[in-house]
Amino acid sequence: MVCFHINDGIAGKSPKEQLDLTRAMPMTTGVIDSARIYKMFKDKGYAGPVLLEPIYPTYERFVKMEAEAVVKEVAEGYNKMEEFSSKR
């Protein structure tokens, strides 16, 4: 494996109700345990890229923001995931 994408589900929807192209930033809704998944890969020695992949509706908000604000929010999400995964 050369990279993996990680995100969160849409709040208020059960796992069965989640649609393929609708996702939130990791560690924002708690529908998907992003930190656990991230830790599983790290524990198995994965050292490649990790792409935080918010899809609809999150990207619609991002396209209206300044690039620096988007980068800051994504970095905060990644750091939160890293922090939570190291505590498990």
PyMOL Python script that loads the backbone (N, CA, C, O; Angstrom):
from pymol import cmd

cmd.read_pdbstr("""\
ATOM      1  N   MET A   1       0.837  -1.168   0.000  1.00  0.00           N
ATOM      2  CA  MET A   1       0.000   0.000   0.000  1.00  0.00           C
ATOM      3  C   MET A   1       0.888   1.238   0.000  1.00  0.00           C
ATOM      4  O   MET A   1       1.901   1.292   0.697  1.00  0.00           O
ATOM      5  N   VAL A   2       0.501   2.211  -0.776  1.00  0.00           N
ATOM      6  CA  VAL A   2       1.321   3.409  -0.880  1.00  0.00           C
ATOM      7  C   VAL A   2       0.716   4.638  -0.220  1.00  0.00           C
ATOM      8  O   VAL A   2       1.437   5.601   0.041  1.00  0.00           O
ATOM      9  N   CYS A   3      -0.578   4.639   0.058  1.00  0.00           N
ATOM     10  CA  CYS A   3      -1.208   5.727   0.806  1.00  0.00           C
ATOM     11  C   CYS A   3      -2.607   5.298   1.227  1.00  0.00           C
ATOM     12  O   CYS A   3      -3.179   4.358   0.673  1.00  0.00           O
ATOM     13  N   PHE A   4      -3.141   5.994   2.205  1.00  0.00           N
ATOM     14  CA  PHE A   4      -4.546   5.745   2.513  1.00  0.00           C
ATOM     15  C   PHE A   4      -5.262   7.042   2.835  1.00  0.00           C
ATOM     16  O   PHE A   4      -4.669   8.000   3.330  1.00  0.00           O
ATOM     17  N   HIS A   5      -6.555   7.044   2.540  1.00  0.00           N
ATOM     18  CA  HIS A   5      -7.411   8.196   2.781  1.00  0.00           C
ATOM     19  C   HIS A   5      -8.214   7.911   4.032  1.00  0.00           C
ATOM     20  O   HIS A   5      -8.674   6.788   4.240  1.00  0.00           O
ATOM     21  N   ILE A   6      -8.382   8.920   4.860  1.00  0.00           N
ATOM     22  CA  ILE A   6      -9.152   8.735   6.086  1.00  0.00           C
ATOM     23  C   ILE A   6     -10.099   9.911   6.259  1.00  0.00           C
ATOM     24  O   ILE A   6      -9.763  11.054   5.949  1.00  0.00           O
ATOM     25  N   ASN A   7     -11.286   9.610   6.759  1.00  0.00           N
ATOM     26  CA  ASN A   7     -12.285  10.656   6.951  1.00  0.00           C
ATOM     27  C   ASN A   7     -13.247  10.220   8.047  1.00  0.00           C
ATOM     28  O   ASN A   7     -12.991   9.241   8.748  1.00  0.00           O
ATOM     29  N   ASP A   8     -14.334  10.930   8.195  1.00  0.00           N
ATOM     30  CA  ASP A   8     -15.352  10.604   9.184  1.00  0.00           C
ATOM     31  C   ASP A   8     -16.689  10.574   8.467  1.00  0.00           C
ATOM     32  O   ASP A   8     -16.825  11.107   7.366  1.00  0.00           O
ATOM     33  N   GLY A   9     -17.664   9.957   9.088  1.00  0.00           N
ATOM     34  CA  GLY A   9     -18.995   9.891   8.499  1.00  0.00           C
ATOM     35  C   GLY A   9     -19.795  11.149   8.800  1.00  0.00           C
ATOM     36  O   GLY A   9     -19.351  12.032   9.535  1.00  0.00           O
ATOM     37  N   ILE A  10     -20.960  11.208   8.226  1.00  0.00           N
ATOM     38  CA  ILE A  10     -21.857  12.340   8.431  1.00  0.00           C
ATOM     39  C   ILE A  10     -22.677  12.096   9.698  1.00  0.00           C
ATOM     40  O   ILE A  10     -23.303  11.048   9.858  1.00  0.00           O
ATOM     41  N   ALA A  11     -22.660  13.076  10.588  1.00  0.00           N
ATOM     42  CA  ALA A  11     -23.381  12.968  11.859  1.00  0.00           C
ATOM     43  C   ALA A  11     -24.879  12.788  11.615  1.00  0.00           C
ATOM     44  O   ALA A  11     -25.444  13.355  10.680  1.00  0.00           O
ATOM     45  N   GLY A  12     -25.503  11.993  12.469  1.00  0.00           N
ATOM     46  CA  GLY A  12     -26.939  11.781  12.383  1.00  0.00           C
ATOM     47  C   GLY A  12     -27.348  10.654  11.456  1.00  0.00           C
ATOM     48  O   GLY A  12     -28.536  10.359  11.322  1.00  0.00           O
ATOM     49  N   LYS A  13     -26.366  10.014  10.809  1.00  0.00           N
ATOM     50  CA  LYS A  13     -26.660   8.897   9.920  1.00  0.00           C
ATOM     51  C   LYS A  13     -25.985   7.640  10.465  1.00  0.00           C
ATOM     52  O   LYS A  13     -24.848   7.693  10.934  1.00  0.00           O
ATOM     53  N   SER A  14     -26.669   6.544  10.402  1.00  0.00           N
ATOM     54  CA  SER A  14     -26.090   5.277  10.857  1.00  0.00           C
ATOM     55  C   SER A  14     -25.031   4.831   9.851  1.00  0.00           C
ATOM     56  O   SER A  14     -24.984   5.343   8.733  1.00  0.00           O
ATOM     57  N   PRO A  15     -24.185   3.881  10.242  1.00  0.00           N
ATOM     58  CA  PRO A  15     -23.198   3.382   9.273  1.00  0.00           C
ATOM     59  C   PRO A  15     -23.834   2.904   7.965  1.00  0.00           C
ATOM     60  O   PRO A  15     -23.262   3.102   6.893  1.00  0.00           O
ATOM     61  N   LYS A  16     -24.992   2.286   8.042  1.00  0.00           N
ATOM     62  CA  LYS A  16     -25.655   1.801   6.826  1.00  0.00           C
ATOM     63  C   LYS A  16     -26.203   2.932   5.963  1.00  0.00           C
ATOM     64  O   LYS A  16     -26.397   2.757   4.761  1.00  0.00           O
ATOM     65  N   GLU A  17     -26.453   4.088   6.567  1.00  0.00           N
ATOM     66  CA  GLU A  17     -26.989   5.227   5.822  1.00  0.00           C
ATOM     67  C   GLU A  17     -25.911   6.101   5.188  1.00  0.00           C
ATOM     68  O   GLU A  17     -26.233   7.002   4.413  1.00  0.00           O
ATOM     69  N   GLN A  18     -24.647   5.856   5.497  1.00  0.00           N
ATOM     70  CA  GLN A  18     -23.565   6.670   4.942  1.00  0.00           C
ATOM     71  C   GLN A  18     -23.446   6.416   3.441  1.00  0.00           C
ATOM     72  O   GLN A  18     -23.466   5.272   2.989  1.00  0.00           O
ATOM     73  N   LEU A  19     -23.326   7.484   2.690  1.00  0.00           N
ATOM     74  CA  LEU A  19     -23.161   7.373   1.248  1.00  0.00           C
ATOM     75  C   LEU A  19     -21.682   7.420   0.887  1.00  0.00           C
ATOM     76  O   LEU A  19     -20.871   7.959   1.640  1.00  0.00           O
ATOM     77  N   ASP A  20     -21.339   6.860  -0.254  1.00  0.00           N
ATOM     78  CA  ASP A  20     -19.943   6.726  -0.671  1.00  0.00           C
ATOM     79  C   ASP A  20     -19.195   8.050  -0.742  1.00  0.00           C
ATOM     80  O   ASP A  20     -18.049   8.111  -0.297  1.00  0.00           O
ATOM     81  N   LEU A  21     -19.769   9.080  -1.263  1.00  0.00           N
ATOM     82  CA  LEU A  21     -19.030  10.325  -1.470  1.00  0.00           C
ATOM     83  C   LEU A  21     -19.438  11.438  -0.515  1.00  0.00           C
ATOM     84  O   LEU A  21     -19.276  12.615  -0.838  1.00  0.00           O
ATOM     85  N   THR A  22     -19.960  11.093   0.644  1.00  0.00           N
ATOM     86  CA  THR A  22     -20.275  12.093   1.662  1.00  0.00           C
ATOM     87  C   THR A  22     -19.479  11.759   2.915  1.00  0.00           C
ATOM     88  O   THR A  22     -19.692  10.722   3.543  1.00  0.00           O
ATOM     89  N   ARG A  23     -18.568  12.643   3.268  1.00  0.00           N
ATOM     90  CA  ARG A  23     -17.728  12.415   4.436  1.00  0.00           C
ATOM     91  C   ARG A  23     -17.321  13.737   5.060  1.00  0.00           C
ATOM     92  O   ARG A  23     -17.293  14.780   4.407  1.00  0.00           O
ATOM     93  N   ALA A  24     -17.005  13.658   6.347  1.00  0.00           N
ATOM     94  CA  ALA A  24     -16.537  14.812   7.109  1.00  0.00           C
ATOM     95  C   ALA A  24     -15.042  14.658   7.379  1.00  0.00           C
ATOM     96  O   ALA A  24     -14.445  13.620   7.092  1.00  0.00           O
ATOM     97  N   MET A  25     -14.457  15.709   7.933  1.00  0.00           N
ATOM     98  CA  MET A  25     -13.055  15.647   8.346  1.00  0.00           C
ATOM     99  C   MET A  25     -12.897  14.587   9.425  1.00  0.00           C
ATOM    100  O   MET A  25     -13.792  14.421  10.254  1.00  0.00           O
ATOM    101  N   PRO A  26     -11.791  13.871   9.434  1.00  0.00           N
ATOM    102  CA  PRO A  26     -11.556  12.900  10.502  1.00  0.00           C
ATOM    103  C   PRO A  26     -11.650  13.559  11.874  1.00  0.00           C
ATOM    104  O   PRO A  26     -11.287  14.723  12.042  1.00  0.00           O
ATOM    105  N   MET A  27     -12.132  12.817  12.830  1.00  0.00           N
ATOM    106  CA  MET A  27     -12.205  13.251  14.227  1.00  0.00           C
ATOM    107  C   MET A  27     -13.200  14.378  14.453  1.00  0.00           C
ATOM    108  O   MET A  27     -13.062  15.132  15.416  1.00  0.00           O
ATOM    109  N   THR A  28     -14.207  14.509  13.581  1.00  0.00           N
ATOM    110  CA  THR A  28     -15.162  15.590  13.786  1.00  0.00           C
ATOM    111  C   THR A  28     -16.548  15.107  14.192  1.00  0.00           C
ATOM    112  O   THR A  28     -17.222  15.797  14.956  1.00  0.00           O
ATOM    113  N   THR A  29     -16.995  13.970  13.723  1.00  0.00           N
ATOM    114  CA  THR A  29     -18.340  13.507  14.062  1.00  0.00           C
ATOM    115  C   THR A  29     -18.346  12.255  14.923  1.00  0.00           C
ATOM    116  O   THR A  29     -19.315  12.003  15.639  1.00  0.00           O
ATOM    117  N   GLY A  30     -17.280  11.468  14.867  1.00  0.00           N
ATOM    118  CA  GLY A  30     -17.214  10.240  15.654  1.00  0.00           C
ATOM    119  C   GLY A  30     -17.939   9.058  15.047  1.00  0.00           C
ATOM    120  O   GLY A  30     -18.020   8.000  15.670  1.00  0.00           O
ATOM    121  N   VAL A  31     -18.463   9.212  13.854  1.00  0.00           N
ATOM    122  CA  VAL A  31     -19.137   8.099  13.189  1.00  0.00           C
ATOM    123  C   VAL A  31     -18.115   7.019  12.816  1.00  0.00           C
ATOM    124  O   VAL A  31     -18.377   5.826  12.968  1.00  0.00           O
ATOM    125  N   ILE A  32     -16.968   7.445  12.334  1.00  0.00           N
ATOM    126  CA  ILE A  32     -15.858   6.536  12.007  1.00  0.00           C
ATOM    127  C   ILE A  32     -14.756   6.796  13.027  1.00  0.00           C
ATOM    128  O   ILE A  32     -14.394   7.946  13.273  1.00  0.00           O
ATOM    129  N   ASP A  33     -14.229   5.745  13.614  1.00  0.00           N
ATOM    130  CA  ASP A  33     -13.152   5.885  14.603  1.00  0.00           C
ATOM    131  C   ASP A  33     -11.820   6.057  13.873  1.00  0.00           C
ATOM    132  O   ASP A  33     -11.027   5.121  13.767  1.00  0.00           O
ATOM    133  N   SER A  34     -11.595   7.263  13.377  1.00  0.00           N
ATOM    134  CA  SER A  34     -10.411   7.564  12.570  1.00  0.00           C
ATOM    135  C   SER A  34      -9.112   7.281  13.312  1.00  0.00           C
ATOM    136  O   SER A  34      -8.163   6.759  12.726  1.00  0.00           O
ATOM    137  N   ALA A  35      -9.063   7.622  14.595  1.00  0.00           N
ATOM    138  CA  ALA A  35      -7.834   7.411  15.365  1.00  0.00           C
ATOM    139  C   ALA A  35      -7.498   5.927  15.468  1.00  0.00           C
ATOM    140  O   ALA A  35      -6.327   5.554  15.390  1.00  0.00           O
ATOM    141  N   ARG A  36      -8.504   5.080  15.643  1.00  0.00           N
ATOM    142  CA  ARG A  36      -8.264   3.633  15.735  1.00  0.00           C
ATOM    143  C   ARG A  36      -7.734   3.099  14.407  1.00  0.00           C
ATOM    144  O   ARG A  36      -6.791   2.308  14.384  1.00  0.00           O
ATOM    145  N   ILE A  37      -8.332   3.525  13.318  1.00  0.00           N
ATOM    146  CA  ILE A  37      -7.884   3.078  11.993  1.00  0.00           C
ATOM    147  C   ILE A  37      -6.466   3.552  11.732  1.00  0.00           C
ATOM    148  O   ILE A  37      -5.623   2.783  11.272  1.00  0.00           O
ATOM    149  N   TYR A  38      -6.205   4.813  12.024  1.00  0.00           N
ATOM    150  CA  TYR A  38      -4.863   5.375  11.841  1.00  0.00           C
ATOM    151  C   TYR A  38      -3.838   4.590  12.663  1.00  0.00           C
ATOM    152  O   TYR A  38      -2.763   4.256  12.165  1.00  0.00           O
ATOM    153  N   LYS A  39      -4.176   4.299  13.917  1.00  0.00           N
ATOM    154  CA  LYS A  39      -3.262   3.548  14.790  1.00  0.00           C
ATOM    155  C   LYS A  39      -3.005   2.135  14.256  1.00  0.00           C
ATOM    156  O   LYS A  39      -1.881   1.640  14.330  1.00  0.00           O
ATOM    157  N   MET A  40      -4.033   1.493  13.724  1.00  0.00           N
ATOM    158  CA  MET A  40      -3.844   0.142  13.160  1.00  0.00           C
ATOM    159  C   MET A  40      -2.777   0.159  12.080  1.00  0.00           C
ATOM    160  O   MET A  40      -1.902  -0.706  12.054  1.00  0.00           O
ATOM    161  N   PHE A  41      -2.844   1.134  11.195  1.00  0.00           N
ATOM    162  CA  PHE A  41      -1.856   1.219  10.127  1.00  0.00           C
ATOM    163  C   PHE A  41      -0.461   1.509  10.677  1.00  0.00           C
ATOM    164  O   PHE A  41       0.517   0.887  10.260  1.00  0.00           O
ATOM    165  N   LYS A  42      -0.370   2.451  11.612  1.00  0.00           N
ATOM    166  CA  LYS A  42       0.927   2.771  12.207  1.00  0.00           C
ATOM    167  C   LYS A  42       1.528   1.566  12.922  1.00  0.00           C
ATOM    168  O   LYS A  42       2.724   1.299  12.797  1.00  0.00           O
ATOM    169  N   ASP A  43       0.694   0.832  13.677  1.00  0.00           N
ATOM    170  CA  ASP A  43       1.175  -0.329  14.419  1.00  0.00           C
ATOM    171  C   ASP A  43       1.683  -1.437  13.504  1.00  0.00           C
ATOM    172  O   ASP A  43       2.522  -2.240  13.914  1.00  0.00           O
ATOM    173  N   LYS A  44       1.194  -1.489  12.293  1.00  0.00           N
ATOM    174  CA  LYS A  44       1.641  -2.491  11.318  1.00  0.00           C
ATOM    175  C   LYS A  44       2.825  -1.999  10.497  1.00  0.00           C
ATOM    176  O   LYS A  44       3.270  -2.679   9.572  1.00  0.00           O
ATOM    177  N   GLY A  45       3.337  -0.811  10.836  1.00  0.00           N
ATOM    178  CA  GLY A  45       4.544  -0.321  10.182  1.00  0.00           C
ATOM    179  C   GLY A  45       4.312   0.581   8.986  1.00  0.00           C
ATOM    180  O   GLY A  45       5.262   0.939   8.291  1.00  0.00           O
ATOM    181  N   TYR A  46       3.066   0.955   8.733  1.00  0.00           N
ATOM    182  CA  TYR A  46       2.803   1.837   7.600  1.00  0.00           C
ATOM    183  C   TYR A  46       3.445   3.197   7.846  1.00  0.00           C
ATOM    184  O   TYR A  46       3.263   3.794   8.907  1.00  0.00           O
ATOM    185  N   ALA A  47       4.196   3.682   6.863  1.00  0.00           N
ATOM    186  CA  ALA A  47       4.877   4.969   6.998  1.00  0.00           C
ATOM    187  C   ALA A  47       4.649   5.862   5.776  1.00  0.00           C
ATOM    188  O   ALA A  47       5.376   6.834   5.568  1.00  0.00           O
ATOM    189  N   GLY A  48       3.649   5.534   4.980  1.00  0.00           N
ATOM    190  CA  GLY A  48       3.369   6.319   3.783  1.00  0.00           C
ATOM    191  C   GLY A  48       2.447   7.485   4.061  1.00  0.00           C
ATOM    192  O   GLY A  48       2.129   7.776   5.214  1.00  0.00           O
ATOM    193  N   PRO A  49       2.020   8.150   3.007  1.00  0.00           N
ATOM    194  CA  PRO A  49       1.143   9.311   3.156  1.00  0.00           C
ATOM    195  C   PRO A  49      -0.222   8.943   3.725  1.00  0.00           C
ATOM    196  O   PRO A  49      -0.758   7.869   3.454  1.00  0.00           O
ATOM    197  N   VAL A  50      -0.763   9.845   4.509  1.00  0.00           N
ATOM    198  CA  VAL A  50      -2.120   9.729   5.034  1.00  0.00           C
ATOM    199  C   VAL A  50      -2.867  10.956   4.532  1.00  0.00           C
ATOM    200  O   VAL A  50      -2.506  12.086   4.861  1.00  0.00           O
ATOM    201  N   LEU A  51      -3.897  10.736   3.745  1.00  0.00           N
ATOM    202  CA  LEU A  51      -4.640  11.840   3.155  1.00  0.00           C
ATOM    203  C   LEU A  51      -5.954  12.019   3.898  1.00  0.00           C
ATOM    204  O   LEU A  51      -6.804  11.128   3.883  1.00  0.00           O
ATOM    205  N   LEU A  52      -6.123  13.157   4.543  1.00  0.00           N
ATOM    206  CA  LEU A  52      -7.391  13.467   5.170  1.00  0.00           C
ATOM    207  C   LEU A  52      -8.337  13.848   4.052  1.00  0.00           C
ATOM    208  O   LEU A  52      -8.077  14.785   3.297  1.00  0.00           O
ATOM    209  N   GLU A  53      -9.421  13.127   3.948  1.00  0.00           N
ATOM    210  CA  GLU A  53     -10.264  13.248   2.765  1.00  0.00           C
ATOM    211  C   GLU A  53     -11.698  13.632   3.121  1.00  0.00           C
ATOM    212  O   GLU A  53     -12.585  12.779   3.152  1.00  0.00           O
ATOM    213  N   PRO A  54     -11.918  14.893   3.382  1.00  0.00           N
ATOM    214  CA  PRO A  54     -13.300  15.317   3.535  1.00  0.00           C
ATOM    215  C   PRO A  54     -13.924  15.454   2.156  1.00  0.00           C
ATOM    216  O   PRO A  54     -13.330  16.045   1.255  1.00  0.00           O
ATOM    217  N   ILE A  55     -15.086  14.924   1.999  1.00  0.00           N
ATOM    218  CA  ILE A  55     -15.756  15.009   0.704  1.00  0.00           C
ATOM    219  C   ILE A  55     -16.992  15.891   0.912  1.00  0.00           C
ATOM    220  O   ILE A  55     -16.990  16.722   1.819  1.00  0.00           O
ATOM    221  N   TYR A  56     -18.018  15.741   0.123  1.00  0.00           N
ATOM    222  CA  TYR A  56     -19.243  16.506   0.272  1.00  0.00           C
ATOM    223  C   TYR A  56     -19.827  16.222   1.655  1.00  0.00           C
ATOM    224  O   TYR A  56     -19.872  15.042   2.002  1.00  0.00           O
ATOM    225  N   PRO A  57     -20.255  17.114   2.439  1.00  0.00           N
ATOM    226  CA  PRO A  57     -20.419  18.535   2.179  1.00  0.00           C
ATOM    227  C   PRO A  57     -19.225  19.386   2.612  1.00  0.00           C
ATOM    228  O   PRO A  57     -19.227  20.597   2.391  1.00  0.00           O
ATOM    229  N   THR A  58     -18.205  18.777   3.224  1.00  0.00           N
ATOM    230  CA  THR A  58     -17.095  19.549   3.782  1.00  0.00           C
ATOM    231  C   THR A  58     -16.353  20.345   2.723  1.00  0.00           C
ATOM    232  O   THR A  58     -16.025  21.508   2.957  1.00  0.00           O
ATOM    233  N   TYR A  59     -16.080  19.763   1.574  1.00  0.00           N
ATOM    234  CA  TYR A  59     -15.290  20.491   0.581  1.00  0.00           C
ATOM    235  C   TYR A  59     -16.015  21.732   0.082  1.00  0.00           C
ATOM    236  O   TYR A  59     -15.372  22.690  -0.348  1.00  0.00           O
ATOM    237  N   GLU A  60     -17.350  21.729   0.132  1.00  0.00           N
ATOM    238  CA  GLU A  60     -18.081  22.930  -0.290  1.00  0.00           C
ATOM    239  C   GLU A  60     -17.755  24.119   0.615  1.00  0.00           C
ATOM    240  O   GLU A  60     -17.704  25.263   0.163  1.00  0.00           O
ATOM    241  N   ARG A  61     -17.536  23.832   1.892  1.00  0.00           N
ATOM    242  CA  ARG A  61     -17.137  24.887   2.823  1.00  0.00           C
ATOM    243  C   ARG A  61     -15.700  25.304   2.547  1.00  0.00           C
ATOM    244  O   ARG A  61     -15.378  26.491   2.598  1.00  0.00           O
ATOM    245  N   PHE A  62     -14.834  24.336   2.254  1.00  0.00           N
ATOM    246  CA  PHE A  62     -13.421  24.629   2.017  1.00  0.00           C
ATOM    247  C   PHE A  62     -13.203  25.516   0.797  1.00  0.00           C
ATOM    248  O   PHE A  62     -12.321  26.374   0.821  1.00  0.00           O
ATOM    249  N   VAL A  63     -13.976  25.336  -0.262  1.00  0.00           N
ATOM    250  CA  VAL A  63     -13.751  26.140  -1.472  1.00  0.00           C
ATOM    251  C   VAL A  63     -14.059  27.613  -1.236  1.00  0.00           C
ATOM    252  O   VAL A  63     -13.630  28.462  -2.017  1.00  0.00           O
ATOM    253  N   LYS A  64     -14.790  27.929  -0.179  1.00  0.00           N
ATOM    254  CA  LYS A  64     -15.120  29.318   0.143  1.00  0.00           C
ATOM    255  C   LYS A  64     -14.132  29.931   1.123  1.00  0.00           C
ATOM    256  O   LYS A  64     -14.228  31.118   1.435  1.00  0.00           O
ATOM    257  N   MET A  65     -13.190  29.145   1.608  1.00  0.00           N
ATOM    258  CA  MET A  65     -12.239  29.615   2.620  1.00  0.00           C
ATOM    259  C   MET A  65     -10.908  29.977   1.991  1.00  0.00           C
ATOM    260  O   MET A  65     -10.590  29.536   0.887  1.00  0.00           O
ATOM    261  N   GLU A  66     -10.129  30.786   2.706  1.00  0.00           N
ATOM    262  CA  GLU A  66      -8.752  31.073   2.295  1.00  0.00           C
ATOM    263  C   GLU A  66      -7.939  29.785   2.424  1.00  0.00           C
ATOM    264  O   GLU A  66      -8.173  28.980   3.325  1.00  0.00           O
ATOM    265  N   ALA A  67      -6.989  29.600   1.520  1.00  0.00           N
ATOM    266  CA  ALA A  67      -6.179  28.379   1.511  1.00  0.00           C
ATOM    267  C   ALA A  67      -5.494  28.136   2.852  1.00  0.00           C
ATOM    268  O   ALA A  67      -5.444  27.001   3.327  1.00  0.00           O
ATOM    269  N   GLU A  68      -4.974  29.183   3.458  1.00  0.00           N
ATOM    270  CA  GLU A  68      -4.271  29.031   4.738  1.00  0.00           C
ATOM    271  C   GLU A  68      -5.200  28.504   5.826  1.00  0.00           C
ATOM    272  O   GLU A  68      -4.781  27.709   6.667  1.00  0.00           O
ATOM    273  N   ALA A  69      -6.458  28.940   5.816  1.00  0.00           N
ATOM    274  CA  ALA A  69      -7.430  28.476   6.802  1.00  0.00           C
ATOM    275  C   ALA A  69      -7.762  27.002   6.600  1.00  0.00           C
ATOM    276  O   ALA A  69      -7.941  26.260   7.566  1.00  0.00           O
ATOM    277  N   VAL A  70      -7.842  26.586   5.349  1.00  0.00           N
ATOM    278  CA  VAL A  70      -8.099  25.178   5.049  1.00  0.00           C
ATOM    279  C   VAL A  70      -6.928  24.325   5.528  1.00  0.00           C
ATOM    280  O   VAL A  70      -7.122  23.304   6.188  1.00  0.00           O
ATOM    281  N   VAL A  71      -5.721  24.749   5.193  1.00  0.00           N
ATOM    282  CA  VAL A  71      -4.529  24.001   5.613  1.00  0.00           C
ATOM    283  C   VAL A  71      -4.469  23.912   7.137  1.00  0.00           C
ATOM    284  O   VAL A  71      -4.144  22.861   7.688  1.00  0.00           O
ATOM    285  N   LYS A  72      -4.778  25.005   7.808  1.00  0.00           N
ATOM    286  CA  LYS A  72      -4.764  25.006   9.270  1.00  0.00           C
ATOM    287  C   LYS A  72      -5.780  24.008   9.832  1.00  0.00           C
ATOM    288  O   LYS A  72      -5.460  23.249  10.748  1.00  0.00           O
ATOM    289  N   GLU A  73      -6.995  24.006   9.291  1.00  0.00           N
ATOM    290  CA  GLU A  73      -8.026  23.089   9.779  1.00  0.00           C
ATOM    291  C   GLU A  73      -7.647  21.632   9.526  1.00  0.00           C
ATOM    292  O   GLU A  73      -7.842  20.777  10.390  1.00  0.00           O
ATOM    293  N   VAL A  74      -7.108  21.353   8.348  1.00  0.00           N
ATOM    294  CA  VAL A  74      -6.687  19.986   8.030  1.00  0.00           C
ATOM    295  C   VAL A  74      -5.548  19.558   8.952  1.00  0.00           C
ATOM    296  O   VAL A  74      -5.552  18.434   9.455  1.00  0.00           O
ATOM    297  N   ALA A  75      -4.579  20.436   9.179  1.00  0.00           N
ATOM    298  CA  ALA A  75      -3.464  20.120  10.078  1.00  0.00           C
ATOM    299  C   ALA A  75      -3.963  19.855  11.492  1.00  0.00           C
ATOM    300  O   ALA A  75      -3.485  18.937  12.158  1.00  0.00           O
ATOM    301  N   GLU A  76      -4.920  20.653  11.952  1.00  0.00           N
ATOM    302  CA  GLU A  76      -5.483  20.432  13.286  1.00  0.00           C
ATOM    303  C   GLU A  76      -6.177  19.077  13.378  1.00  0.00           C
ATOM    304  O   GLU A  76      -6.063  18.384  14.389  1.00  0.00           O
ATOM    305  N   GLY A  77      -6.896  18.702  12.324  1.00  0.00           N
ATOM    306  CA  GLY A  77      -7.550  17.391  12.290  1.00  0.00           C
ATOM    307  C   GLY A  77      -6.540  16.255  12.330  1.00  0.00           C
ATOM    308  O   GLY A  77      -6.715  15.274  13.053  1.00  0.00           O
ATOM    309  N   TYR A  78      -5.475  16.402  11.539  1.00  0.00           N
ATOM    310  CA  TYR A  78      -4.433  15.372  11.532  1.00  0.00           C
ATOM    311  C   TYR A  78      -3.768  15.272  12.909  1.00  0.00           C
ATOM    312  O   TYR A  78      -3.563  14.174  13.425  1.00  0.00           O
ATOM    313  N   ASN A  79      -3.435  16.416  13.494  1.00  0.00           N
ATOM    314  CA  ASN A  79      -2.776  16.410  14.802  1.00  0.00           C
ATOM    315  C   ASN A  79      -3.675  15.791  15.870  1.00  0.00           C
ATOM    316  O   ASN A  79      -3.191  15.062  16.736  1.00  0.00           O
ATOM    317  N   LYS A  80      -4.955  16.070  15.819  1.00  0.00           N
ATOM    318  CA  LYS A  80      -5.897  15.487  16.776  1.00  0.00           C
ATOM    319  C   LYS A  80      -5.948  13.971  16.611  1.00  0.00           C
ATOM    320  O   LYS A  80      -5.968  13.237  17.599  1.00  0.00           O
ATOM    321  N   MET A  81      -5.969  13.503  15.367  1.00  0.00           N
ATOM    322  CA  MET A  81      -5.987  12.070  15.098  1.00  0.00           C
ATOM    323  C   MET A  81      -4.701  11.419  15.600  1.00  0.00           C
ATOM    324  O   MET A  81      -4.737  10.347  16.204  1.00  0.00           O
ATOM    325  N   GLU A  82      -3.577  12.063  15.353  1.00  0.00           N
ATOM    326  CA  GLU A  82      -2.279  11.564  15.821  1.00  0.00           C
ATOM    327  C   GLU A  82      -2.266  11.486  17.352  1.00  0.00           C
ATOM    328  O   GLU A  82      -1.825  10.487  17.921  1.00  0.00           O
ATOM    329  N   GLU A  83      -2.745  12.532  18.009  1.00  0.00           N
ATOM    330  CA  GLU A  83      -2.764  12.575  19.471  1.00  0.00           C
ATOM    331  C   GLU A  83      -3.654  11.463  20.049  1.00  0.00           C
ATOM    332  O   GLU A  83      -3.233  10.743  20.954  1.00  0.00           O
ATOM    333  N   PHE A  84      -4.865  11.323  19.537  1.00  0.00           N
ATOM    334  CA  PHE A  84      -5.780  10.310  20.042  1.00  0.00           C
ATOM    335  C   PHE A  84      -5.257   8.899  19.772  1.00  0.00           C
ATOM    336  O   PHE A  84      -5.420   8.013  20.611  1.00  0.00           O
ATOM    337  N   SER A  85      -4.645   8.683  18.635  1.00  0.00           N
ATOM    338  CA  SER A  85      -4.156   7.343  18.306  1.00  0.00           C
ATOM    339  C   SER A  85      -2.991   6.947  19.197  1.00  0.00           C
ATOM    340  O   SER A  85      -2.808   5.764  19.487  1.00  0.00           O
ATOM    341  N   SER A  86      -2.212   7.907  19.630  1.00  0.00           N
ATOM    342  CA  SER A  86      -1.049   7.577  20.488  1.00  0.00           C
ATOM    343  C   SER A  86      -1.480   7.253  21.916  1.00  0.00           C
ATOM    344  O   SER A  86      -0.701   6.677  22.675  1.00  0.00           O
ATOM    345  N   LYS A  87      -2.705   7.611  22.292  1.00  0.00           N
ATOM    346  CA  LYS A  87      -3.199   7.339  23.646  1.00  0.00           C
ATOM    347  C   LYS A  87      -3.853   5.961  23.757  1.00  0.00           C
ATOM    348  O   LYS A  87      -4.217   5.534  24.852  1.00  0.00           O
ATOM    349  N   ARG A  88      -3.999   5.279  22.647  1.00  0.00           N
ATOM    350  CA  ARG A  88      -4.680   3.970  22.649  1.00  0.00           C
ATOM    351  C   ARG A  88      -3.713   2.849  22.831  1.00  0.00           C
ATOM    352  O   ARG A  88      -4.114   1.686  22.856  1.00  0.00           O
TER     353      ARG A  88
END
""", "prot")
cmd.dss("prot")
cmd.show_as("cartoon", "prot")
cmd.util.cbc("prot")
cmd.orient("prot")
